[in-house]
Amino acid sequence: MIKKLSTLLFIAVLLSAHNVDAQIPSLKDVFKKDFLIGTAMNTWQIEGKDTAADRLIKQQFNAVTPENCMKAEMIQPGWNTYNFDLADKLVAFAKKNNIKVNATILSGIANCLHLCIICKAQIRCGNIL
């Protein structure tokens, strides 16, 4: 199964890079009964500035995770200062394209705030996983 996944991923990236519209199934379609196919999205991708990545994400993936935009220092850059703009854009992109949002944190008391912020961003956009 790993060899099949590696081969399909290689073909998908190669074809997407050359703007070829091939009649091969996407990774998310091939493995839809087995598991989600995910990728991390960075700020450029979330803001729609990387059109090649945007096409690839929509075509191949059914799950996304924030690369950095939901880290505590991004959401709360200062005392009593919160910025949910990128987190909201990520969730809106996922919702618009029927993609699940997966956010992970390390365990520990220091990350409790991070978990609450992620939950708040997803609740605000109606995208609870």
Buried (B, 14 or more C-beta within 10 A) or exposed (E): EEEEBEEBEEBBEEBBEEEEEEEEEBBBBBBEEEEBBBBEBBBEBBBEEBEEBBEBBBBBBBBBBBBEBBBBEBBBEEEEEEEBEBBBBBBEBBBEEEBBBBBEBEEEEEBEEBBEBBEBBBEEBEBEE
